[in-house]
Amino acid sequence: MSGAAPHPAGAVLHIPASYAPLPVTYGPTQTSGAALLWVAALLGRDVPDVLASAGTAAPEAVPLFLPYLDGERAPLWQPAVRGRFLDVSLATGPAELARAVLDGVALADRHVLETAGAGRGPVHVGGVSALDPAWVRARLDALGRPLVLHPGVDVAAAGAAVLAAAAATGAELGSVAAAMAGPTRTVEPAPAAVAAADRRFERYRAAAAAVLADAGGAA
């Protein structure tokens, strides 16, 4: 989510300030945790094993994965697109497939953020994925931006609680959010990782455009 103005092409959704305490630009994706469950079933492993194995993947053998297993919502809005693995080699094994799925989900997140005009500032991450090192590493490598981790926090529920507290007390929304945020941890990508993340995302964008064209959508 971002406070930026809506994308003119309508690729993401927008709640204007006239309907909310702050304007919000956001985009739901179709599969994230579902993609992880899918690859776990495909490999015959449970989710913790898949996450652990992703950390052992050989970087040069990790393929590019488009997580469009059941179509895609933002920013493609095309139910006919389907997922793909690209650049699979003989060196690609279960660990590399697991890591590719995490990377693909994180790259889909970046696709939404950049379409929403979210800039290059820190990205806040909540819930289970803020606790798992494999998810954190995948997001660092895909986003190339600092991550502010909110471990164990259900972001949607926390946001609703902040809005309710602000409405009930009349306090300024930002101060209520800061008071209720709880402990956080910030992790930074290495400088070299930022350029690598940009290159990885450009490959992802090109592959997404090709898949969308194949499905009859506009690139």
C-alpha positions as CSV (number, residue, x, y, z in Angstrom):
1,M,0.0,0.0,0.0
2,S,1.1,3.5,-0.7
3,G,-0.2,7.1,-0.2
4,A,0.8,7.9,-3.8
5,A,-1.7,9.1,-6.4
6,P,-3.4,6.3,-8.4
7,H,-1.8,5.0,-11.5
8,P,-3.5,6.6,-14.5
9,A,-4.0,3.2,-16.3
10,G,-6.0,1.8,-13.4
11,A,-3.6,-1.0,-12.8
12,V,-3.9,-0.5,-9.1
13,L,-6.7,0.6,-6.8
14,H,-7.1,3.9,-4.9
15,I,-9.0,5.1,-1.9
16,P,-9.1,8.9,-2.0
17,A,-8.7,11.1,1.0
18,S,-12.4,12.0,0.8
19,Y,-13.2,8.4,1.8
20,A,-10.5,7.7,4.3
21,P,-8.2,9.4,6.9
22,L,-5.4,9.1,4.4
23,P,-5.4,8.4,0.7
24,V,-4.3,4.8,-0.1
25,T,-3.1,3.2,-3.3
26,Y,-3.0,-0.6,-3.2
27,G,-3.0,-3.7,-5.3
28,P,-4.0,-7.2,-4.4
29,T,-2.2,-10.1,-6.0
30,Q,-3.7,-13.5,-6.6
31,T,-1.2,-16.0,-5.2
32,S,1.5,-15.6,-2.6
33,G,1.1,-18.0,0.3
34,A,-0.8,-20.2,-2.2
35,A,2.2,-20.4,-4.4
36,L,4.3,-21.6,-1.5
37,L,1.7,-24.3,-0.6
38,W,1.7,-25.3,-4.3
39,V,5.4,-25.8,-4.6
40,A,5.5,-27.6,-1.2
41,A,2.9,-30.1,-2.6
42,L,4.7,-30.4,-5.9
43,L,8.0,-31.3,-4.1
44,G,6.2,-33.6,-1.6
45,R,7.5,-31.5,1.4
46,D,5.9,-29.5,4.1
47,V,6.1,-25.7,4.1
48,P,8.9,-25.4,6.8
49,D,11.1,-27.8,4.9
50,V,10.5,-25.8,1.6
51,L,11.4,-22.5,3.4
52,A,14.5,-24.1,4.9
53,S,15.6,-25.5,1.6
54,A,15.2,-22.2,-0.2
55,G,18.1,-20.9,1.9
56,T,20.4,-23.5,0.5
57,A,19.7,-22.8,-3.2
58,A,22.6,-22.1,-5.6
59,P,21.9,-18.5,-6.8
60,E,23.1,-19.2,-10.3
61,A,20.7,-22.1,-10.7
62,V,17.5,-20.3,-9.4
63,P,15.1,-19.8,-12.3
64,L,12.7,-16.9,-12.7
65,F,9.2,-17.6,-11.6
66,L,6.0,-15.8,-12.5
67,P,3.5,-16.6,-9.7
68,Y,0.4,-16.4,-11.9
69,L,-0.9,-19.9,-11.0
70,D,-4.6,-18.8,-11.1
71,G,-4.4,-15.6,-13.2
72,E,-3.3,-12.4,-11.7
73,R,-4.9,-9.3,-10.2
74,A,-2.9,-6.2,-9.7
75,P,-1.3,-4.9,-11.8
76,L,-2.1,-7.2,-14.7
77,W,-5.9,-7.8,-14.1
78,Q,-5.9,-10.8,-16.4
79,P,-7.4,-14.1,-15.2
80,A,-6.1,-16.0,-18.3
81,V,-2.4,-15.6,-17.5
82,R,-0.6,-18.6,-16.0
83,G,2.7,-19.0,-14.1
84,R,6.0,-19.9,-15.7
85,F,9.5,-21.0,-14.7
86,L,12.1,-19.5,-17.0
87,D,15.8,-20.4,-17.3
88,V,15.5,-23.8,-15.7
89,S,18.7,-25.9,-16.1
90,L,20.1,-29.2,-15.1
91,A,21.5,-27.5,-12.0
92,T,18.0,-26.5,-10.9
93,G,16.8,-28.7,-8.1
94,P,14.1,-28.6,-5.4
95,A,15.9,-26.0,-3.4
96,E,16.2,-23.7,-6.4
97,L,12.5,-24.2,-7.3
98,A,11.6,-23.3,-3.8
99,R,13.7,-20.2,-3.8
100,A,12.3,-19.2,-7.2
101,V,8.8,-19.3,-5.9
102,L,9.7,-17.0,-3.0
103,D,11.5,-14.6,-5.3
104,G,8.6,-14.6,-7.8
105,V,6.1,-13.7,-5.1
106,A,8.4,-10.9,-3.9
107,L,8.9,-9.6,-7.4
108,A,5.1,-9.5,-7.8
109,D,5.0,-7.4,-4.7
110,R,7.5,-5.0,-6.2
111,H,5.5,-4.9,-9.5
112,V,2.5,-3.6,-7.5
113,L,4.6,-1.1,-5.4
114,E,6.3,0.4,-8.5
115,T,3.0,0.6,-10.4
116,A,1.5,2.4,-7.4
117,G,4.4,4.9,-7.4
118,A,5.6,4.0,-3.9
119,G,9.1,5.4,-4.5
120,R,12.3,3.9,-3.1
121,G,11.7,4.2,0.7
122,P,11.4,1.4,3.2
123,V,8.8,-1.3,2.8
124,H,6.8,-2.4,5.9
125,V,6.3,-6.2,6.2
126,G,4.0,-7.8,8.7
127,G,2.7,-11.3,9.6
128,V,4.5,-14.6,9.3
129,S,6.7,-13.6,6.4
130,A,8.3,-11.0,8.7
131,L,9.5,-13.8,10.9
132,D,11.0,-16.2,8.4
133,P,14.5,-15.6,7.2
134,A,13.8,-17.1,3.7
135,W,10.9,-14.7,3.1
136,V,13.0,-11.8,4.4
137,R,15.9,-12.6,2.1
138,A,13.7,-13.1,-0.9
139,R,12.1,-9.7,-0.4
140,L,15.4,-8.0,0.2
141,D,16.8,-9.5,-3.0
142,A,13.7,-8.6,-5.0
143,L,12.9,-5.2,-3.7
144,G,16.4,-3.8,-3.1
145,R,15.0,-1.6,-0.4
146,P,15.1,-1.5,3.4
147,L,12.5,-3.7,5.1
148,V,10.8,-2.6,8.3
149,L,9.7,-5.9,9.9
150,H,6.6,-6.1,12.2
151,P,7.0,-9.7,13.5
152,G,3.8,-11.5,14.4
153,V,1.5,-8.6,13.4
154,D,-1.6,-9.1,11.3
155,V,-1.3,-5.9,9.4
156,A,-4.9,-5.7,8.4
157,A,-6.2,-6.2,11.9
158,A,-3.6,-3.8,13.3
159,G,-4.6,-1.1,10.8
160,A,-8.3,-1.6,11.7
161,A,-7.4,-1.2,15.4
162,V,-5.5,2.0,14.7
163,L,-8.4,3.5,12.8
164,A,-10.8,2.5,15.6
165,A,-8.6,4.0,18.3
166,A,-8.1,7.2,16.3
167,A,-11.9,7.5,15.7
168,A,-12.7,6.8,19.4
169,T,-10.2,9.2,20.9
170,G,-10.0,11.9,18.3
171,A,-6.2,11.6,18.3
172,E,-4.1,12.2,15.2
173,L,-3.9,9.1,13.1
174,G,-0.1,9.1,12.8
175,S,0.5,9.4,16.5
176,V,-2.0,6.5,17.2
177,A,-0.2,4.3,14.6
178,A,3.2,5.1,16.1
179,A,1.9,4.3,19.6
180,M,0.3,1.0,18.6
181,A,3.0,-0.2,16.1
182,G,4.9,-2.4,18.5
183,P,8.5,-3.4,18.2
184,T,10.0,-3.4,14.7
185,R,13.3,-4.4,13.1
186,T,14.8,-2.8,10.0
187,V,17.0,-4.8,7.6
188,E,19.0,-3.2,4.8
189,P,20.1,-4.7,1.5
190,A,23.8,-4.6,0.7
191,P,24.7,-1.9,-1.9
192,A,25.5,-4.5,-4.5
193,A,22.2,-6.2,-3.9
194,V,20.2,-3.1,-4.9
195,A,21.6,-3.1,-8.5
196,A,21.1,-6.9,-8.7
197,A,17.5,-6.5,-7.6
198,D,16.9,-3.9,-10.2
199,R,18.2,-6.2,-12.9
200,R,16.1,-9.1,-11.6
201,F,13.0,-6.9,-11.6
202,E,13.6,-5.8,-15.2
203,R,13.7,-9.4,-16.3
204,Y,10.5,-10.1,-14.3
205,R,8.8,-7.1,-16.0
206,A,9.8,-8.3,-19.5
207,A,8.6,-11.8,-18.7
208,A,5.3,-10.5,-17.3
209,A,4.7,-8.4,-20.4
210,A,5.3,-11.5,-22.6
211,V,2.9,-13.6,-20.6
212,L,0.2,-10.9,-20.6
213,A,0.6,-10.5,-24.4
214,D,0.2,-14.3,-24.8
215,A,-3.0,-14.2,-22.8
216,G,-4.4,-11.5,-25.0
217,G,-3.9,-8.6,-22.6
218,A,-2.2,-5.2,-23.0
219,A,1.5,-5.1,-22.0
